[in-house]
Amino acid sequence: MSKSPRTLLFALGALIGFPVLVAFALLFFLDVNVYKPRFEAAASRAFGLEVHAAGRLEVVFFPGLLVKMEDVHIRNRGEELAAAKQVRLKIDFLPLLRNEIRIEKIVLEHPSITIERDREGRFNFEKPETAGGRSPAQDLPKIFLSDGSLRYTDTPSGKTFSAGNCSLDVSHMRLAEHARAEIMKALSLTAELACGELQTTTYTASDLKISVTGENGVFVLKPATMRVFGGQAAGSIQADFAGAVPVYQIRYSHPQFHIEEFLKTLSSHKLAEGSMDFSMSLSMRGKTVKKLKQSAQGQISLRGRNLILNGRDLDREFARFDSSQHFNLVDVGAYFFAGPFGLVLTKGYSFARIFQGSGGHSQIRTLVSDWKVEHGVAHAQDVAMATNENRVALQGALDLVNERFNDVTLALIDAKGCAKARQKIRGTFQKPLAEKPSTLESLAGPLVKLFNRARGAFPGGDCEVFYAGSVAPPG
C-alpha cells in the first residue's frame, strides 16, 4: 500500500476514533450518577413505565457499553409493579455522540413482578386512555430476565397465581405506527418464557415453557408445556387482535395425568389411582371474561381405563340400591369431572365424603366424558363409566357462563342402555342440589311392576334407551 492511502486510512481512523475515546474518557472520569435521571428517563421510555434506581449507577465497557443500575423499582401511577436487584442497560454508543441515550437491551436480575386486576377489570400496568393521536414506529429494546418471580391477583374472583425461578428472553420487539388504542395490532415480538415452579389456588405445576411470536395483531403461544398432576401437558393459544373484537383459539392436551395427583387438590387422602387423558379445543371471542365464556365453542374430553377408587365398593352399593334407596348417583357423577375441566365444576363436592363411604374399593374399567361446547354451554355427548358389573351414564348440559347444571340426569343402566334408576342434579356448581334417586318401580308403582314381570316373560322387549355411547356393558 502506498504512503498516501495509508495516511488517509490513519486520518479516517483518528477522525472516527477520537470522539469515541473522548466519550469513553468522559464516562470513565466523570461520576455517572450525575446522569442517573437521564438513564432513568431512558429506561422509563423503554418500559413505558416509571423507572427509579435507589442504588448507584456503574459503567462497564465489556461486553459493550453497559450501565448497571442497583435496586431498581418500576411503577405505574405511583404503584409498584416490579423490583429488581440489578438492571443492566446495554447502550448504543453512537447516539451518545449526539447527546442521546438509546437502549439496545435491558437485563433484569432477580426481578419480583406483581400484577393485579381490580374489581372494574383494569390491570395495574394499564395506562389511562388518551383520546386521538398516533404513536410513531419504533424498535424496542431486547429484554432478558433471569431468576424472576411473578405474583398475579385477580380481585373479582379472589384467585391468585404465582411463579418462581422464571426466565424471559424477548429477542425482538417492535411497534409499527399506530393509534394509541391499538397497540396490540401494531406490536410484533419473539420471546421465550420458562418458569421452574407455578402455584395457583388449586394446583401446583412445574417446568413451564412457552414460545411466543406475534405480528400484525396475531400472537401465537406454541408450544406451551408444563408438568402438572404427574403428567406432561402441552397446548397452544392463538390470540387475534386484528379485528374489532379479540378472537382466541385454545388447544390443550394432557395425556396420562395421574388421577391421584389431581384429587390431592381436593382432599389429602389417596382417593383414587390410575391415569387419565384430557384434551380440550375451544374458540372464544370477546373483551371480558363473561363475553369469552358466552362465546365458547369446541370439544372437551376426559377418558380413562382401569381406575381404582378407594373407600367404597360401587358394585356392592349398586346391588343394594333397589332396596336401600340410600345411594347417591350424583356422587358417581363427580367422577366424570375428575380432571382439569372438573376444577370448575367440583367446587361444591366433598370428594373425601364421596370416595370414603362404606369401605372397600372399586375398579372402573372404562370412563368416557366427552362434551360439546356451544355458546358457553357444555352438552354431554358420550358420558358414561363401566365397573366390573354395572354402568352409569349422564345426560344434560353444564352452563359454564352462569355456572349451573342444566337438566343433568344420571342413570344406572342395564345391558340395553335402559335406565334402571335415575337421579337429577340442578342448581349451581357451588351449591348443587340432587333430587331423590328414583327407580322405575318407585315412579309408577304396581302397574309398572306388573309390566316388568310381563316383559321378563318375553326377552328382547323394547325400552327407552338412556345411553347408546361407546362404553360397553360389563362382559
SULSULRA-V131896 format. One line per field, one symbol per residue. ss: DSSP state (H for helix, E for strand, C for the rest). psi: psi as a letter, one per 30 degrees, with the letter a starting at -180 (. if undefined). burial: + if it has 24 or more other ideal C-beta (glycine too) atoms within 12 Angstrom, else -. A space follows every 50 residues. Layout:
# SULSULRA-V131896
ss=???
psi=???
burial=???
This chain:
# SULSULRA-V131896
ss=CCHHHHHHHHHHHHHHHHHHHHHHHHHHHCCHHHHHHHHHHHHHHHHCCE EEECCCEEEECCCCCEEEEEEEEEEECCEEEEEEEEEEEEECCHHHHHCC CCEEEEEEECCEEEEEECCCCCECCCCCCCCCCEECCEECCEEEEEEEEE EEEECCCCEEEEEEEEEEEEEEEEECCEECCCHHHHEEEEEEEEEEEEEE CCCEEEEEEEEEEEECCEEEEEEEEEEECCEEEEEEEEEECCCCCCEEEE EEEEEEEEHHHHHCCCCCCCCEECEEEEEEEEEEECCCHHHHHHHCEEEE EEEEEEEEEECECHHHHHHCHHHHCCCCHHHHHHHHHCCCCHHHHCCCCC HHHHHCCCECEEEEEEEEEEEEEECCEEEEEEEEEECCCCEEEEEEEEEC CCCEEEEEEEEEECCCCEEEEEEEEEEECCCEEECCCEEHHHHHCHHHHH HHHHHHCCCCCCCCECCCCCCCCCC
psi=kleeeeeeeeeeeeeeeeeeeeeeeeeefljffegeeeeeeeeeeefglk kkjfallkkkfkkajkkkkkikkkljhfkkelkkekkkjkkkeefefghk jkkekkkkkhkjkkkkkafggklffklkkkkallklkkkllkkkkkhllk kkkjeefgklkkklhkkkjjfkkkklklkfghefffkklklkkkkekkka fflkllhkkkkkkkkhgkkkjkljllkkhgljkkalkkjjgeafkkkkkk kkkikhlkeeeeffffkfljflklklkklkjkklklfleeeeeffkkakk kkklkhkkkkfkjeeeeeegeeeegfkjfeeeffffgiaeeffefgegkj eeeeeicglalkkjekkkikkkkkhgkjkkejjllkafflkklklaljjf eghlkjhkkkkjlaffgkkfklkkkaaleeikkklkkkleefefaeeeee eeeeeffikgllljkekhafjllk.
burial=----------------------+---+----+--++-+++-+++-+++++ +++---+++-----+++++--+++-+---++++++++++++++--+---- ++++++++-++++++++------++--------------+++++++++++ ++--------++++-+++++--++++------+++++++-++++++-+++ -+++++-+++++++--++++++-++++++++++++++++++----+++++ ++++-++++++++++++---+++++++++++++++------++-++++++ ++++--+++++++++-++--+-----++++++++++++++++++++-++- +--++-+---++++++++++++++++++++++++++++-+++++++++++ +-++++-+++++++--+++++++++---+--+-+--++++---------- -+----------+--++-+-+-+--
